[in-house]
Amino acid sequence: MGMKDAAAKGTPHNERSAARLKATQALYQLEMTRGDTEEVIQEFIDHRFGPDSETGTGCIPDEAFFQDLLRGVVLNQVQIDQALAASLASGWTLARIDSILRALLRAAAYELIGRADVPVKVVIDEYVELAKDFFDGEESSFVNAVLDRLARNKRGALIGS
């Protein structure tokens, strides 16, 4: 499983996609530095939200959506981690997963659990694409399987949406 430069492949196609990328990066930073959530949010908004950011698209991330993703994951991390752990294949633990992948899965899980306004298919598709942006290997298939299982557990009747 090899990590690669997320900017080198694929780019976000809209403000929410850009916000998901930034949220994944910010969650990774929070885990690595044990920083303050509000300080990291402000740092990203002040220094990493311009049209010249590494997305290379001229697309500025949806600031409110980014903030909701970050705060939502941090405030609900115990529930999110439990839901993810229950969605992993036997023998896998969250601790065993690459830290970028863990950040990505947490953001996706928050959307599936806490953002009923976002359709399941959109959440899964967006984060599978993000996994492809970050990794060369089978991580996108892994993300798809985990999020599909999580969606069935949390939104069973809404899978078609």
N, C-alpha and C positions, 0 to 999 in steps of 0.2 A: 504494500500500500504506500504509494509515494505521494507526498504533498507537492503541490506546485503553486506557482504564482497565480492568485485568483484573477488578477487583471489580464493575464496573458491569454486566457481563453474566455470567451463569452463575456457579455456585459449586461448589466441590468437594463431592462427595457422600459421601466417606468419608475416612478418615485417610490412605490412600495417595495419593488424589487431591490432598489438601491438601499432602502431603509433596512431590509432584511440582511443584506450584505454587511452594512455598517453595524447592525445589532449583533451579528455573529462575531465580527471583529471586536466589538466592545465587550461582549460577554467573555471572549477569550482573554482580553486584557484584564478584565475584572478577576478572572480566575487566577491568572498568572501573577498579578500584582497585589491581589486582595485590596484593591483600591475602593474608594467611595463611589457608589453608584452615581450620585448627582454630579460629582466632579468629573467622572468619565463621560457622562452625558454632555456636560458643558464643553469638555475638551473636544469631543467629536463634533459638536455643533459649531464651535468656534474655529476649529482647525481642519476638519476632515469632511465638511459638507459642501464644498464649492463645486462648481461645474468643472473645475480642472482637477478634481480628485482622481484617484487611480482607476475609477470606473471608465474614464476616458469617453464618457458619453455626453457630457454636458448636462446630465440629469442630476438634479439636486434631490437627495433623499427626502421623503415625507417625514418631517421632523416630529410631528405628533405621534405618528405610527412608530417611529424609532424609539421615542421615549416610552411609549406604552409597552413595546416589546421588552425593553431593558428592565423597566420597573416591574413589569408583570412576571418576568422570569425570576428576578431577585426576590420579590415578595412571595412567590409561590414555588420556590425552588424545591422544597421538601416534597410537595405534592407532585411536581413535574418529574423529579428524579424517581419517585416511587412508580409513577405511571410508565416512565421510560424503562425502568428496571423490569417491570412486569411485561414489557413488550419486546424485550431482548430474547434472543434464542437461548436455550439452555446452555449454561456454562459461561455466558457472557455477563460481565458487570460493567457499569458505567465507568468505573475506574480503569478498566482495560481498554477503553476507547480513547483514541487520539483526542487531545484537548480541543482542537478546532472542531472536530466532528461532534464532540460532546456539546460545545457551544451552539452549533448548528441545530442539533437535535433538541436542545432545551428551548431555543427560540421557536422551533416548529411545534413542539409539544405545547408551549404556551398558547400558540395560535389555535391549535386543535382543542385545547381545554378551555381557554379563557376568551376566545374571540369567535363566538358562534356566527358572527356576521361574515366571516371569511369562509368560503366553501372549502370542504375537505380536499377536493381535487386541486384547487388553487394552492393550498398549503403544501400538499405533497409534491406537486409539480415544481413549485418555486424552490423548495429545499433540495429536491433531487438535482435540479439545475445548479444550485449553489455548490452542492457536493461535487458535481462535475467540474465546476470552476476551480475548486480547491485541490482536487485529487485526480490522479490518473487512473487509479485502480477500480476496484469493485465497490468503493465506498458509496457510490450513487445507488447501487442495487441494495446495499445494506440499509441506507437511509430510507429507500422506498419500502422495504420490508418492515422495518421498525415503525415507520409512520403509518403504514397501512394497518398494522396490528393495533397500534395505539388508537387510530381513528375508529376502528371497529369496536374497540372497548369503550371509548368515550362518546362516540357519536354514531353508534351502530345504525340507527334508523336514517341517518343523514349521509351515508356514504355516497349516494348518487348526487349529492349537491356540491 
